[in-house]
Amino acid sequence: MTEDRAERQMQFLFQLRQRGVMDKATLNAMEKVDRGAFVKGVFAERAYEDMPLPIACGQTISQPSVVGLMTQALKVQPRDKVLEVGTGSGYQAAVLSHLARRVYTVDRHKRLVREAQVIFDALGLTNITAFPADGSHGLPEQAPFDRILVTAAAEDPPGPLLAQLKTGGIMIVPVGQSDAVQHLIKVTRTETGYDYDELRPVRFVPLVEGLGAD
Ligand code: SAH
């Protein structure tokens, strides 16, 4: 790491800790992933600030502290198979790839998946499988999952995703109308059903059904 990059990453991690990201494994994973690689054009210079930024297809890369808080709430274990719904820039998937055995990530926009794949290849993140799909149906071919992370807001936790969670598995999902306050919900699948915990208010782009046009 160059001195500049080391200094920048130190400030980036400091900012995350200040906002409540305390889990060591999460901070280590976020230290390894350069958010600057996932932000293009005029916004690239703001990549290390704690704010969401625009990406292609009218979508956004989430705020780093929200990525951190979601990741730590997910409690990923090294042997876990994880599904992310909403690849977007690929940043969150890259963070997860340092914590899990395998990460499946899907987005309804083919272009976002294609661009994220180029970055995963360049960074040598070979345990990520990315493809275009409507993630509200989950990924039946690869189910069940130890962990599921949804990075777009649903009105309710989607039924197919609940069904594709292993017993003991955890899903983190923003729930609420897209133009109102949403809450980050942690769903834990138990032997007999599901436990729901409300974590914090958030704001995400909506989960939209069907594939996008590009
Ligand atoms: N996790 C991303 C940010 C995601 S923004 C990152 O780290 O950059 C939310 C993404 O969810 C958008 O890219 C949007 O296209 C996608 N999305 C919305 N509805 C979807 C659906 N039904 N299936 C898959 N992806 C969806």
Residues whose N, C-alpha, C, O or C-beta is under 5 A from the ligand:
A	BS01	SAH	Q59 T60 I61 S62 V85 G86 T87 G88 S89 G90 Y91 Q92 A93 V106 D107 R108 H109 A133 D134 G135 S136 T151 A152 V205 P206 L207 V208 E209
